[in-house]
Amino acid sequence: MTEQRVKELISELLAELKQTEGVNEDMVSTVNRLESDINDLVNPEIDTQENTVMDDVIALEAIFTANHPVAEKIIRELINSLSRIGI
């Protein structure tokens, strides 16, 4: 269930960013890359040696704090969900 929630949160975050004015394509690309990295981590068939997903999510939270409060809330919930599944 938590892995599914993580995927839902990434989708919510992408939707929020696409609706928000002032969000550049680089930010959307970063979240898309994060989505791919998370999918790789939760897929038991893929061996992921280097796990920097949590660092990446925390960095995004810092970016969103000042200018994107809804995205920041989603990121915070994502961090909690990732922690629950051991990432």
C-alpha positions in Angstrom: 0.0 0.0 0.0 2.8 2.5 0.8 4.5 1.9 -2.5 1.3 2.6 -4.2 0.9 5.8 -2.2 4.4 6.9 -3.2 3.4 6.5 -6.9 0.2 8.5 -6.3 2.2 11.3 -4.6 4.6 11.6 -7.5 1.6 11.8 -9.9 0.0 14.4 -7.7 3.3 16.4 -7.5 3.7 16.3 -11.3 0.0 17.4 -11.8 0.5 20.3 -9.3 3.7 21.5 -11.0 2.1 21.4 -14.4 -0.8 23.6 -13.1 1.4 26.1 -11.3 2.7 29.2 -13.0 6.3 29.9 -12.8 7.5 26.3 -12.7 10.1 25.7 -15.4 10.6 22.6 -17.5 13.8 21.7 -15.6 11.8 21.3 -12.4 9.3 19.0 -14.1 12.1 17.0 -15.7 13.7 16.6 -12.2 10.5 15.3 -10.8 10.1 13.0 -13.8 13.6 11.6 -13.2 12.7 11.2 -9.5 9.6 9.3 -10.5 11.7 6.9 -12.6 14.3 6.5 -9.8 11.6 5.7 -7.2 10.0 3.2 -9.6 13.3 1.5 -10.0 13.8 1.4 -6.2 10.4 -0.2 -5.5 10.7 -2.7 -8.3 12.2 -5.9 -6.8 13.4 -7.0 -10.3 15.8 -4.1 -10.6 19.0 -4.0 -8.6 19.7 -0.5 -7.5 23.1 0.0 -6.0 23.1 3.7 -5.4 20.2 5.2 -3.5 20.1 9.0 -3.6 16.3 9.2 -3.9 15.8 10.5 -0.4 18.5 13.1 -0.8 16.9 14.2 -4.1 13.4 14.5 -2.5 14.8 16.5 0.5 16.5 18.9 -2.0 13.2 19.4 -3.8 11.4 20.1 -0.6 13.9 22.9 0.1 13.3 24.4 -3.4 9.5 24.2 -3.0 9.4 25.6 0.5 9.4 29.3 -0.5 7.4 29.3 -3.7 5.2 26.2 -4.0 3.4 25.4 -0.7 1.2 22.7 -2.2 4.1 21.0 -3.8 6.0 21.2 -0.5 3.2 19.5 1.3 3.1 16.7 -1.3 6.9 16.3 -1.0 6.7 16.1 2.8 4.2 13.3 2.5 6.4 11.6 -0.1 9.4 11.7 2.3 7.3 10.2 5.1 6.0 7.4 2.7 9.5 6.7 1.5 10.8 6.4 5.0 8.0 3.9 5.8 9.1 1.6 3.0 12.7 1.8 4.0 14.2 4.2 1.4 
